[in-house]
């Protein structure tokens, strides 16, 4: 291939990547993930069904809304004060 064609194609790919990254950053600034800190718990349902006549599992997790309480769940029990 011609060197000019390779440089032009590489530049086009680079330009596309930079524009796509800028679009992605601009889009995600408006839609922050997560929830505001507070009291109480979030309840998350996890369901599994094996299909057919088989059974499944259902469980509800309670996740604290307080960031400090949430962080304490990752401390081993023998290290807690």
GIMOMO-V671351 format. One record per residue. N is the residue number from 1. RES is the residue in three letters. SS is DSSP state (h for helix, s for strand, l for the rest). PSI is psi in whole degrees, 0 to 359 (* if undefined). Layout:
BEGIN
N&RES&SS&PSI  N&RES&SS&PSI
END
This chain:
BEGIN
1&UNK&l&161  2&UNK&l&139  3&UNK&h&323  4&UNK&h&322  5&UNK&h&319  6&UNK&h&317  7&UNK&h&319  8&UNK&h&316  9&UNK&h&318  10&UNK&h&318  11&UNK&h&321  12&UNK&h&318  13&UNK&h&317  14&UNK&h&316  15&UNK&h&317  16&UNK&h&316  17&UNK&h&318  18&UNK&h&316  19&UNK&h&320  20&UNK&h&321  21&UNK&h&318  22&UNK&h&319  23&UNK&h&318  24&UNK&h&317  25&UNK&h&316  26&UNK&h&322  27&UNK&h&319  28&UNK&h&345  29&UNK&h&326  30&UNK&h&336  31&UNK&l&78  32&UNK&l&141  33&UNK&l&166  34&UNK&l&190  35&UNK&l&162  36&UNK&l&144  37&UNK&l&153  38&UNK&l&201  39&UNK&l&164  40&UNK&l&197  41&UNK&s&151  42&UNK&s&143  43&UNK&s&122  44&UNK&s&125  45&UNK&s&131  46&UNK&s&116  47&UNK&s&140  48&UNK&s&127  49&UNK&s&126  50&UNK&l&351  51&UNK&l&165  52&UNK&l&214  53&UNK&l&2  54&UNK&l&176  55&UNK&l&204  56&UNK&s&185  57&UNK&s&146  58&UNK&s&132  59&UNK&s&145  60&UNK&s&123  61&UNK&s&142  62&UNK&s&120  63&UNK&s&124  64&UNK&s&144  65&UNK&l&339  66&UNK&l&122  67&UNK&h&324  68&UNK&h&318  69&UNK&h&322  70&UNK&h&318  71&UNK&h&327  72&UNK&h&336  73&UNK&l&344  74&UNK&l&356  75&UNK&l&131  76&UNK&l&147  77&UNK&h&324  78&UNK&h&353  79&UNK&h&353  80&UNK&l&149  81&UNK&l&*
END
